[in-house]
Each structure stands twice: as structure tokens, then as C-alpha cells.
Amino acid sequence: MIDCVTLATSHLFGDALAAQHRLRYRVFIERQQWDVPHWQQMEYDQYDTPAASYLIYRDEQGEARGVSRMSPTTRPYMLKDVWPDMVSAEDLPCSSLVWEGTRIGIDRDLSPAERRRVLGELVCAYAEFGLAHGVEWIIGVMPTLIIRSLFERSGWHVELLGEPRVLGGDKVRAGKLRVDQATLERARTFFGIEGPILRLGADLMKEVA
């Protein structure tokens, strides 16, 4: 199960919002040695705003084990602010139909099988999130290996937006992912996931009503 948490709905999900910041600290600062802001072993940046949505996988103890952040391109977003030169195929978007995915991370303490399961749920959650919010495209900067082995193999239509470059030792490219029901079904089949896995704040409100 992937929880979709925002600042407005975080009270419904207990410690989930802080838990994903702690996971990001372990993934991006401790493991990958990123030079980014942090506070009390929680990683954050200027895009952690009330407009952001967080897709969070938590274990039975409530510890975040997988995360990705979604941001609308109608607000400031990373690709436009930090790497605009990586997009040459078209204009940078500013539309409610296009959101940016960033900060995708999986806890390396999980077994390979568990990591694949969490990653599969996050990929399916991308599509479920997009369909639930009227999003047609998800953009972002991704390692070329991830584009090929994760998104294209699991059935996503990917459009590359510019030439590759090396960041942090990885060859990366800006790209966008087409969101539609057929993509979701292909991803579910590829990862062996049956039925919805994204839980919104509205779903929890129904449960307690």
C-alpha cells in the first residue's frame, strides 16, 4: 500500500510525512552523499511545499521504506529551476496536466525481492496518482538505466526531452511519462500487482465516517 500524503492531509497518516524525510536522509545523504539541506536526520529542500504530494510505502512498524515526491508544474519545480537546459525538445511545462516526480528512493536495508515490490508499487502509484488528479504527463530527470529497465519495460510510454548528461556519476536524461489507464494496467501486470495500491486522504476520511 502506498499512502499519498500532503501537508493538508498529513494528520490522517500519523508520522508518515516525517518518516519520508528520514528515509530521504538515509537514501540521499547517508548513502548517496548528496549535499542537500537536512535537519535532525531529515532531508528536505525548497520544493517541500504545501503543493507537494508524497507517495510513501511504510512497513508494519510505520517506517518509510519507499518514497517519491510529486509537484505540480504550475508551481516552482526542480527541472525548470535547476536543469532547464536539459529540456530542448519542447517548452518547459506550466500546466495542471503535468506534474514532476522527484526524490524517488527505496530503503537499501530491504531484501532485493522487497525492494522490487516497493518499487513496483511506487511505479503503479505514479499512474494511479495521475489518474486520480487529472494528470496526463509526469516529468523528471531520470538515469537512463531507470528509463529503460523500469519504466519502458513495465509498459510506460516515455518521451525524452533532451540530451543525456552525467550527474553524480550516472548518465541521466529529462523525460516525460504518459499517464493513462492502459499504462496502469501494463504496470500492474509487469509487477504482479492486483488492484489499486494508492491510498488518499479522502479514502481515510471515508473509513472513519
Buried (B, 14 or more C-beta within 10 A) or exposed (E): EBBBBBBEBBEBBEEBBEBBBBBBBBBBBEEEEBEEEBEEEBBBBEBBEEBBBBBBBBBEEEBBBBBBBBBBBBBEBBBBEEBEEBBEEEEBBEEEBBBBBBBBBBBEEBEEEBBBBBBBBBBBBBBBBBBBBEBBBBBBBBBBEBBEEBBBEBBBBBEBBBEBBEEEEBEBBBBBBBBBEEBBEBBBEBBEBEEBBBBBBEEBEEEEE
